[in-house]
Each structure stands twice: as C-alpha cells, then as structure tokens.
Amino acid sequence: MFIENLYLNNFKNLSNTNFKFDNFNIIYGDNSSGKTNLIEAIFIILNGHSFSKNNKFLQKDKNQKTFLSSLVRNYDNLKNNIYIEIYKNKKIAKINSKKVNTVQFKKNFYSIIFSIESFISFKNKKYLFSLIDKNSFIKDREILNDLLEYRKIIKIKQSILANSKIDKDALFVINKKLVSIVDKISQKRKISTEIINKNIQNMFKLFSDKTINISYEIKELNQDVFKNEILKRRIQFSLNKDKVNIFLDEKDIFSYSSSGEKKIALFCIVMSIVKYYNTIEKPIILIDDLEGDLDNKAKRVTKEILGNMTNQIFLTTLGYYLDDNINTIYL
C-alpha cells in the first residue's frame, strides 16, 4: 500500500494544497498548525470516512464544496485515483471515477492509525474494537461481512422498537439473529485479542519492565434485557456489552497508568497488528501525537522501531522525529 499524493481544498485549515509523499513522511508544525487535520485527510482517502464519520466539521467554508483527491497504489500495486467531495454533510466518493461506498475502501486499502486521543477518551471501546477487528481481518476477511450483517440487524431492530405497536414476533426473530451474530463476532474478537496479547509481549519489554496483559471480556446474555428493551424502546443488547481489558502489572491501564505508559501500550498494540498484517499485506501507518509524554528512552525506541519498518508511514511531530533523510511536510 502506498499513497503517492494528496490534493485538498476547503478541508479544515488546509485549502488548495498539494502534497507529495515518500515511504516515511514526517508532518511537522506547531500546535494547531494542521498536523492532525492532514492525518485525518489521509485517513479519509484510505477509509472513505472521517474520524467521527460526521462530515459537517470538515468544511472550512460551509458554502463551498470540499475536495480530496489522491493517487493510491493498493496491495496489487495497481494505481487508484481516489476522489471525495463533501458538501452540506453529504459525501460522494469515487475510485477510478466509479462511485463506491465505505466498504469498498475497507476491502481495497489497508491502514492502521495510532490515535491516543481515541484511546484515552470515552470512545476508547469503539477504537479498540476497530483495532481488534483489523487484526481479525488479516486472516479472516469474513469479519467485515459479519459486521455489516450486525449493523443491518441493529437497524431493523431499531425500526421495530420505534413502532407505536411493537411486533413481538418480528422482534423475537430479529433478537435470535442478533444473539447469533453478536456471539460470532465476540468469539472472533476474543481470539484476535489473544493473538495481539501474544504478539505484543516482546515489543513491550523494549520499553518497560512491567507486564502487560490484554484480554477480551464477553459479557453473558441476560434474557431480561429483551424485556427491558420493550419497556424502554431502545436497544440494550449489542456488541458494546463486551469489554477490552488492558493491565500493567495487574492494574487497569486507564485508571492507574501514566499518559506515557498509555502511549507505549497503544504504540505496541498498533505495531504488533502492523507486523501481523505484514505477513499478508503492508498497511499504511498513521501516527498522531506520539512524542508527547514519552521519556527519552521511549522516544529513542519508537524511532528505532519505525525506522526499521518498510510500510509507508505518516508521523506528526513537534520536533523530536525530524530527520534530514526523511521526507518532511512543514505546516
């Protein structure tokens, strides 16, 4: 996977701007200069949607269309012209002049993002689930279809519960399908998390003497939840019932660990998935806000690990990762 260039117009604080990329790309600038915005633009080109999947915040001028275009080589080294247009919260996406949906981006372009903001915020469950699913996708491409089926069932169930008179027979049938697909995905996520936990150990030892352990906790189904859904007319049983546990020396990382330790843990999770991915394909790596809160040893080790990767990399920096031999984008 390789993204050769990117053109942006009316995208947040980046307008009428062209970028050309190399294999390793440093995005340098002060705070609020647009480093994260450029990372998000690259993310959109590769995934077909923004970080939040809400397009209305992407336009600098709400009265003008926003354009993103890029030339991307996929896993077969075939060139793909990507074009995305956003206007009034509506999006048109094209690959080689053909309109496509987000699923086509997921199937054709592989990328993994390090986002410490998503990791430590209330969104961390959703973000961690997405990383685990990417790890599954490497060897089990059906996980994408499973997730699409799950979302379809959820929409049908929401429609049933929204009716003034709930069709309990239809609800029974859809609940049966929901339980089946949730169990299927949960089991796949549990196996994927076990693989991540195994693959992360050696890398984490380069940073810390502490022991890291990652596990996927499947919450058992309580049949009373379906009765409560009818009373409250909203879904209470979903994949969100599950939980990802990350412990350092048997202590919850989100409650007891420093910001630096959280970054090291996430970096090792992301890079372990990348290395697992590299056995099949080479995803593009997007890394935003890595160096803050890291001590000198952690900065040095992350720099060495990234320097040895053959994947295309995009890394934001306030200065530490600057290197005269690496393509640098100044914002």
C-alpha positions in Angstrom: 0.0 0.0 0.0 1.3 3.4 -0.9 -0.3 6.8 -1.2 1.6 8.9 -3.7 0.0 12.3 -3.4 -2.9 14.3 -2.0 -4.8 17.4 -3.0 -7.0 19.2 -0.5 -9.4 22.1 -1.0 -11.5 23.7 1.7 -10.6 20.9 4.1 -10.5 22.4 7.7 -7.4 24.7 7.7 -5.9 23.2 4.6 -7.1 24.6 1.3 -5.9 24.4 -2.3 -2.9 22.4 -1.1 -0.9 19.7 -2.8 1.3 17.1 -1.0 3.7 14.5 -2.4 4.7 11.6 -0.2 7.6 9.3 0.3 7.8 6.0 2.2 8.5 7.7 5.5 6.8 11.1 6.0 7.2 13.5 8.9 4.4 16.1 9.4 6.0 19.0 11.3 4.4 22.1 12.8 3.4 24.0 15.9 0.2 23.1 17.8 -2.9 23.9 15.8 -0.9 24.1 12.5 -3.0 21.3 10.9 -0.9 18.2 11.5 -3.9 16.1 12.8 -6.0 17.6 10.0 -3.6 16.2 7.4 -3.5 12.8 9.2 -7.4 12.8 9.1 -7.4 13.7 5.4 -5.1 10.8 4.6 -7.3 8.6 6.8 -10.4 9.6 4.8 -8.7 8.8 1.5 -7.9 5.3 2.7 -11.1 4.6 4.7 -13.8 6.6 2.9 -14.9 8.3 6.1 -13.6 10.8 8.7 -12.6 10.0 12.3 -16.0 10.8 13.6 -17.9 9.9 10.5 -19.5 13.3 10.7 -18.7 15.4 7.6 -20.1 18.7 8.6 -17.0 19.7 10.6 -14.6 19.0 7.6 -15.6 22.1 5.6 -13.7 25.3 6.3 -16.2 27.3 4.3 -19.7 25.8 4.7 -20.9 27.4 1.5 -18.1 25.8 -0.6 -17.5 22.2 -1.6 -14.6 20.3 0.0 -12.4 18.2 -2.3 -9.9 15.5 -1.5 -8.1 13.6 -4.3 -5.2 11.2 -4.3 -3.3 8.5 -6.2 -3.1 5.3 -4.2 -1.4 2.0 -5.1 -3.1 -0.9 -3.4 -1.8 -4.4 -2.5 -1.6 -5.5 -6.2 0.4 -2.3 -6.9 -2.5 -1.1 -9.1 -3.0 2.7 -9.2 -6.3 4.0 -7.9 -7.5 7.6 -8.4 -9.4 8.5 -5.3 -11.9 11.4 -5.3 -14.0 12.5 -2.4 -16.4 15.5 -2.4 -18.2 16.8 0.7 -20.9 19.5 0.7 -23.5 20.2 3.4 -22.7 17.0 5.3 -23.2 14.9 2.1 -20.3 12.9 0.6 -19.5 11.5 -2.8 -16.7 9.0 -3.0 -15.2 7.6 -6.2 -12.4 5.1 -7.0 -11.3 5.4 -10.6 -14.4 7.5 -11.5 -16.8 4.9 -10.1 -19.0 5.8 -7.1 -18.3 3.5 -4.1 -19.3 3.1 -0.5 -17.1 2.8 2.6 -17.0 -1.0 2.4 -15.1 -0.8 -0.9 -12.4 1.4 0.8 -12.1 -1.2 3.6 -11.6 -4.0 1.1 -9.1 -2.3 -1.1 -7.0 0.0 1.1 -5.3 -1.1 4.3 -4.3 1.4 7.0 -3.9 1.4 10.8 -4.0 4.6 12.9 -2.4 5.4 16.2 -4.8 7.8 17.9 -4.0 8.4 21.6 -7.0 10.8 21.8 -9.4 8.0 20.9 -7.6 5.5 23.1 -7.9 7.5 26.3 -11.3 9.2 25.7 -14.8 7.8 26.2 -14.5 6.4 22.6 -11.7 4.0 23.6 -14.0 0.9 23.4 -15.0 1.7 19.8 -11.4 2.4 18.8 -10.1 -0.7 20.5 -12.8 -2.8 18.8 -11.7 -1.4 15.4 -8.1 -2.3 16.1 -9.1 -5.9 17.1 -11.3 -6.2 14.0 -8.4 -5.1 11.8 -6.3 -7.8 13.4 -9.0 -10.3 12.7 -9.4 -9.1 9.1 -5.8 -10.2 8.3 -6.7 -13.9 8.3 -10.5 -13.7 8.3 -11.9 -11.4 5.7 -15.4 -12.5 6.6 -15.3 -10.3 9.7 -16.2 -7.3 7.6 -19.3 -9.1 6.3 -20.2 -10.1 9.9 -20.0 -6.5 11.0 -22.2 -5.4 8.1 -24.7 -8.0 8.9 -24.7 -6.9 12.6 -25.3 -3.3 11.6 -28.2 -4.3 9.3 -29.8 -6.3 12.1 -29.4 -3.4 14.6 -31.2 -1.1 12.1 -34.1 -3.5 11.7 -34.4 -3.9 15.4 -34.4 -0.1 16.0 -37.2 0.2 13.5 -39.3 -2.4 15.2 -38.8 -0.8 18.6 -39.7 2.6 17.2 -43.2 1.5 16.1 -46.1 2.6 18.3 -47.2 -1.1 18.4 -44.2 -3.4 18.7 -44.4 -6.6 16.6 -43.2 -9.1 19.3 -43.0 -12.0 16.8 -40.7 -10.0 14.5 -38.7 -8.8 17.5 -38.3 -12.4 18.6 -36.9 -13.4 15.2 -34.5 -10.5 15.0 -33.3 -11.0 18.6 -32.4 -14.6 17.7 -30.4 -13.4 14.7 -28.8 -10.6 16.8 -27.7 -13.1 19.5 -26.1 -15.3 16.9 -24.2 -12.6 15.1 -23.0 -11.0 18.3 -21.7 -14.3 19.6 -19.9 -14.9 16.3 -18.2 -11.5 16.3 -17.4 -11.6 20.1 -15.7 -15.0 19.7 -13.6 -13.7 16.8 -12.7 -10.6 18.8 -11.7 -12.8 21.7 -9.3 -14.9 19.5 -7.9 -11.8 17.8 -7.2 -10.2 21.2 -5.4 -13.3 22.3 -3.2 -13.0 19.2 -2.5 -9.3 19.9 -1.6 -10.1 23.5 0.9 -12.8 22.4 2.5 -10.6 19.7 2.8 -7.5 21.9 4.9 -9.0 24.7 8.5 -8.8 23.2 8.0 -5.3 21.9 6.6 -4.0 25.2 9.7 -5.4 27.0 11.8 -2.9 25.0 10.1 -0.1 26.8 9.2 -1.3 30.3 9.9 -4.0 33.0 6.2 -4.1 33.7 4.0 -6.9 32.5 1.2 -6.1 30.0 -1.9 -8.2 29.6 -4.7 -7.6 27.1 -7.9 -9.7 27.2 -11.4 -9.6 25.7 -14.3 -9.9 28.1 -17.5 -11.3 26.8 -20.5 -10.3 28.9 -23.0 -13.1 29.4 -26.5 -12.6 28.0 -29.3 -11.9 30.5 -32.6 -12.7 28.8 -34.3 -10.0 30.9 -32.5 -7.4 28.8 -35.0 -8.1 25.9 -38.0 -7.3 28.3 -36.3 -4.1 29.3 -35.8 -3.1 25.7 -39.6 -3.3 25.0 -40.3 -1.2 28.1 -37.7 1.4 27.3 -38.0 1.1 23.5 -34.2 1.2 22.9 -31.5 -1.4 22.3 -29.6 -2.6 25.3 -28.1 -5.8 23.9 -25.3 -5.2 21.4 -21.6 -5.7 20.9 -21.0 -2.8 23.2 -21.7 -5.2 26.1 -18.2 -6.6 25.7 -15.0 -5.0 27.1 -11.3 -4.9 26.4 -9.1 -5.1 29.5 -5.6 -3.8 29.4 -3.5 -4.3 32.6 0.0 -3.3 33.5 1.3 -5.4 36.4 -2.4 -6.4 37.0 -3.6 -2.8 37.3 -6.0 -1.3 34.8 -4.1 1.0 32.4 -6.9 3.5 32.1 -7.1 4.0 35.9 -3.6 3.7 37.2 -1.1 4.3 34.4 0.6 7.5 33.2 0.0 9.1 29.9 3.4 7.9 28.7 2.6 4.3 29.6 -0.7 4.5 27.8 1.1 5.8 24.7 3.7 3.0 24.9 0.9 0.4 25.3 -1.1 1.7 22.3 2.1 2.0 20.2 2.9 -1.6 20.9 -0.7 -2.7 20.1 -0.7 -0.9 16.8 2.8 -2.1 15.8 2.0 -5.7 16.7 -1.0 -5.6 14.4 1.1 -4.0 11.7 3.7 -6.7 11.9 1.0 -9.4 11.9 -0.6 -7.7 8.9 2.8 -7.6 7.1 2.7 -11.4 6.8 -0.1 -10.8 4.2 -0.1 -7.2 3.1 1.6 -4.0 4.2 -0.8 -1.4 5.6 -0.1 2.3 5.7 0.7 3.5 9.2 -0.8 6.8 10.5 0.6 8.1 13.8 -0.6 11.3 15.5 0.7 12.8 18.8 3.2 10.1 19.7 6.2 12.0 21.3 4.4 14.0 24.0 4.7 12.4 27.5 7.3 9.9 26.3 10.7 9.9 28.1 13.9 9.9 26.1 14.3 6.1 26.1 10.7 5.6 24.8 11.3 8.2 22.1 14.5 6.6 21.0 13.0 3.1 20.9 9.9 4.2 19.0 12.2 6.0 16.5 14.2 2.8 16.0 11.2 0.6 15.5 9.6 2.9 13.0 12.9 3.3 11.2 13.1 -0.4 10.6 9.6 -0.7 9.1 9.1 -1.0 5.4 5.5 0.2 5.5 4.6 3.7 4.3 4.4 5.9 7.5 2.9 9.3 8.3 4.1 10.6 11.7 3.3 14.0 13.2 6.0 15.7 15.3 6.7 18.8 17.3 10.4 18.3 16.5 11.9 15.1 18.0 11.4 12.9 15.0 12.8 15.4 12.5 15.4 13.9 10.2 17.2 15.4 7.2 17.0 12.0 5.5 13.2 11.7 5.8 10.6 13.5 3.7 9.3 16.3 5.9 6.0 18.2 5.4 6.1 21.6 7.0 2.8 23.1 8.2 
